[in-house]
């Protein structure tokens, strides 16, 4: 594996320069803001347990990793991007199952081991989760490329997030059925994610009419989604183990 192979899969990028994706890079501040709001609320409500703190740290790392990917835009930075994302998703699912469904921590540990195994299998078979394709970008700063040719699929790699959509829909239905206080937060987060995923999918298809792309809005809305998930998790009571 060449750790420095260039990756060019976003409308905003037109060359190999560090700041070729300024909006895509800086919009990752939304994850940092979500983590900060989560930490402030957790401190205020005395909910700074280990799992909550780990989730908050992972949210901040999503912003850092995505910033690295949208500036260095190569293989190693794509891993820095996707590893915190899928670690956050797996851990949040397990914590939510415990707090909403009252599943005992021992079973959560088994679930975590399974999740780690699935992620390991994903990477072992060469799937970095980014839905990316590589592009040889010349060093000249004036380089431009054919965005249409770069769109590697109709969904622009967004199909990888289908499990996250299904998990959110399942949690929204479960929490609503149980009348859990987290239900409106999960519903709002689910709606936000569906809109943001749509915009991620459209990014490479709209380059000709909108050269900046829509990927930066995906970042902003995902920061909003994570903030909503945090607030729901932190403000809601923990279900008694069944």
C-alpha positions as CSV (number, residue, x, y, z in Angstrom):
1,X,0.0,0.0,0.0
2,X,1.3,3.4,-1.0
3,X,0.5,5.7,2.0
4,X,1.0,8.8,-0.1
5,X,-1.1,8.0,-3.1
6,X,-3.2,11.1,-4.0
7,X,-7.0,10.8,-3.5
8,X,-9.2,13.2,-5.5
9,X,-12.9,12.5,-5.1
10,X,-14.4,15.8,-4.2
11,X,-15.8,18.6,-6.3
12,X,-13.9,21.4,-4.5
13,X,-10.4,19.9,-5.0
14,X,-8.8,21.0,-8.2
15,X,-5.1,20.2,-7.5
16,X,-2.7,18.6,-5.0
17,X,-2.2,21.7,-2.8
18,X,-2.8,21.5,1.0
19,X,-5.5,24.2,0.9
20,X,-7.2,22.9,-2.3
21,X,-10.3,22.1,-0.3
22,X,-10.7,25.0,2.2
23,X,-14.4,24.7,2.7
24,X,-14.2,20.9,3.1
25,X,-11.4,21.3,5.5
26,X,-12.6,24.1,7.7
27,X,-16.2,22.9,7.9
28,X,-14.8,20.1,10.2
29,X,-15.0,22.6,13.0
30,X,-18.6,21.6,13.3
31,X,-17.4,18.3,14.9
32,X,-15.2,20.2,17.4
33,X,-18.2,22.4,18.3
34,X,-20.4,19.3,18.8
35,X,-17.8,17.8,21.0
36,X,-17.4,21.0,23.1
37,X,-21.2,21.3,23.5
38,X,-21.4,17.7,24.5
39,X,-18.6,18.2,27.1
40,X,-20.1,21.3,28.5
41,X,-23.5,19.6,28.9
42,X,-22.0,16.5,30.3
43,X,-20.2,18.5,33.0
44,X,-23.3,20.5,33.8
45,X,-25.4,17.3,34.3
46,X,-22.6,15.2,36.0
47,X,-22.7,12.7,33.1
48,X,-18.9,12.5,32.5
49,X,-18.8,8.7,32.7
50,X,-16.0,6.9,30.7
51,X,-18.2,6.0,27.7
52,X,-19.6,9.5,27.3
53,X,-16.1,11.0,27.5
54,X,-14.7,8.5,24.9
55,X,-17.6,9.4,22.5
56,X,-16.9,13.1,23.0
57,X,-13.2,12.6,22.2
58,X,-14.0,10.5,19.2
59,X,-16.3,13.3,17.9
60,X,-13.4,15.7,18.1
61,X,-11.1,13.2,16.4
62,X,-13.6,12.9,13.5
63,X,-13.1,16.6,12.9
64,X,-9.3,16.3,13.1
65,X,-9.1,13.2,10.9
66,X,-11.4,14.7,8.3
67,X,-9.4,17.9,8.3
68,X,-6.3,15.9,7.6
69,X,-8.0,14.0,4.7
70,X,-9.3,17.2,3.1
71,X,-5.8,18.8,3.2
72,X,-3.3,16.0,2.6
73,X,-5.8,14.0,0.5
74,X,-3.9,10.7,0.4
75,X,-4.1,7.1,1.6
76,X,-2.9,7.6,5.2
77,X,-5.1,10.6,5.8
78,X,-8.1,8.7,4.5
79,X,-7.6,6.2,7.3
80,X,-7.3,9.1,9.8
81,X,-10.7,10.2,8.4
82,X,-12.6,6.9,8.5
83,X,-11.3,5.1,11.6
84,X,-12.7,7.7,14.1
85,X,-16.0,7.8,12.2
86,X,-16.7,4.1,12.3
87,X,-15.3,3.7,15.8
88,X,-17.7,6.4,16.9
89,X,-20.6,4.8,15.1
90,X,-19.9,1.3,16.6
91,X,-19.4,2.7,20.2
92,X,-22.5,5.0,20.0
93,X,-24.7,2.1,18.9
94,X,-23.5,0.0,21.8
95,X,-23.8,2.7,24.4
96,X,-27.3,3.7,23.1
97,X,-28.4,0.0,23.2
98,X,-27.4,0.0,26.9
99,X,-28.9,3.3,27.9
100,X,-32.1,3.0,25.8
101,X,-32.7,-0.7,25.9
102,X,-31.2,-1.5,29.3
103,X,-28.9,-4.2,27.8
104,X,-26.4,-5.3,30.4
105,X,-22.7,-4.1,30.1
106,X,-21.4,-7.6,29.7
107,X,-23.4,-8.1,26.5
108,X,-22.2,-4.6,25.4
109,X,-18.7,-5.9,25.7
110,X,-19.5,-8.9,23.5
111,X,-21.1,-6.5,21.0
112,X,-18.0,-4.2,21.0
113,X,-15.8,-7.2,20.3
114,X,-18.0,-8.2,17.3
115,X,-17.9,-4.6,16.1
116,X,-14.1,-4.4,16.3
117,X,-13.9,-7.7,14.4
118,X,-16.1,-6.4,11.6
119,X,-14.1,-3.2,11.3
120,X,-10.9,-5.3,11.2
121,X,-12.4,-7.5,8.4
122,X,-13.4,-4.4,6.5
123,X,-9.8,-3.1,6.5
124,X,-8.2,-6.5,5.9
125,X,-10.1,-6.8,2.7
126,X,-9.0,-3.4,1.5
127,X,-12.1,-1.4,2.2
128,X,-11.0,1.8,3.8
129,X,-14.6,2.9,4.1
130,X,-14.0,6.1,2.2
131,X,-15.5,5.0,-1.0
132,X,-12.6,6.6,-2.6
133,X,-10.6,6.3,-5.8
134,X,-7.2,7.6,-6.4
135,X,-6.1,10.1,-8.9
136,X,-2.6,11.0,-10.0
137,X,-2.4,14.7,-9.4
138,X,0.5,16.6,-11.0
139,X,2.5,19.0,-8.8
140,X,1.6,22.0,-10.9
141,X,-0.6,24.3,-8.8
142,X,-2.7,25.2,-11.8
143,X,-3.9,21.7,-12.3
144,X,-7.5,21.0,-12.9
145,X,-9.2,17.7,-13.4
146,X,-12.4,16.1,-14.9
147,X,-14.8,16.0,-12.0
148,X,-17.3,14.0,-14.0
149,X,-14.7,11.2,-14.5
150,X,-13.9,11.3,-10.8
151,X,-17.4,10.3,-9.7
152,X,-16.8,6.7,-9.0
153,X,-20.4,5.7,-8.7
154,X,-23.9,7.0,-9.0
155,X,-24.1,7.3,-5.2
156,X,-20.5,8.8,-5.0
157,X,-19.5,6.2,-2.3
158,X,-22.4,7.2,0.0
159,X,-23.7,3.6,0.0
160,X,-21.1,2.8,2.7
161,X,-23.3,4.8,5.2
162,X,-26.4,2.7,4.7
163,X,-25.7,0.8,8.0
164,X,-25.6,4.1,9.8
165,X,-28.9,5.2,8.3
166,X,-30.5,1.8,9.2
167,X,-29.1,2.1,12.8
168,X,-30.5,5.6,13.2
169,X,-33.9,4.6,11.8
170,X,-34.0,1.5,14.2
171,X,-33.1,3.7,17.2
172,X,-35.7,6.3,16.2
173,X,-38.4,3.6,16.0
174,X,-37.3,1.8,19.2
175,X,-37.0,5.0,21.3
176,X,-40.4,6.2,20.0
177,X,-42.1,2.9,20.8
178,X,-40.7,2.9,24.3
179,X,-41.6,6.6,24.8
180,X,-38.0,7.3,25.8
181,X,-37.0,10.9,26.3
182,X,-34.2,10.5,23.7
183,X,-36.8,9.9,20.9
184,X,-37.1,13.4,19.6
185,X,-33.3,13.9,19.6
186,X,-32.8,10.6,17.6
187,X,-35.6,11.6,15.2
188,X,-34.0,15.0,14.6
189,X,-30.5,13.4,14.2
190,X,-31.9,10.9,11.7
191,X,-33.6,13.5,9.6
192,X,-30.4,15.7,9.6
193,X,-28.3,12.7,8.5
194,X,-30.5,11.8,5.6
195,X,-30.3,15.4,4.3
196,X,-26.6,15.5,4.8
197,X,-26.1,12.1,3.1
198,X,-28.1,13.3,0.1
199,X,-25.8,16.4,-0.2
200,X,-22.7,14.2,0.1
201,X,-24.1,12.0,-2.8
202,X,-24.8,15.0,-5.0
203,X,-21.3,16.6,-4.5
204,X,-19.5,15.3,-7.6
205,X,-22.7,15.4,-9.8
206,X,-23.1,19.2,-9.3
207,X,-19.6,20.3,-10.1
208,X,-20.4,21.9,-13.4
209,X,-23.1,24.2,-11.9
210,X,-21.6,24.5,-8.3
211,X,-17.8,24.2,-8.4
212,X,-17.5,24.4,-4.6
213,X,-19.5,21.2,-4.2
214,X,-21.8,20.2,-1.4
215,X,-19.4,18.1,0.7
216,X,-18.7,20.9,3.2
217,X,-22.5,21.0,4.0
218,X,-22.3,17.2,4.7
219,X,-19.6,18.1,7.4
220,X,-21.7,20.9,8.9
221,X,-24.9,18.8,9.1
222,X,-23.1,15.8,10.5
223,X,-21.7,18.0,13.2
224,X,-25.3,19.0,14.0
225,X,-26.3,15.4,13.9
226,X,-23.6,14.4,16.4
227,X,-24.5,17.3,18.6
228,X,-28.2,16.2,18.7
229,X,-27.1,12.6,19.5
230,X,-24.9,13.8,22.3
231,X,-27.6,16.1,23.8
232,X,-30.2,13.3,23.7
233,X,-27.8,10.8,25.3
234,X,-26.6,13.1,28.0
235,X,-30.0,14.6,28.9
236,X,-31.9,11.3,29.0
237,X,-32.0,8.8,31.9
238,X,-30.3,5.5,31.7
239,X,-32.6,2.5,31.4
240,X,-32.5,-0.1,34.1
241,X,-30.7,-3.3,33.0
242,X,-33.1,-6.0,31.9
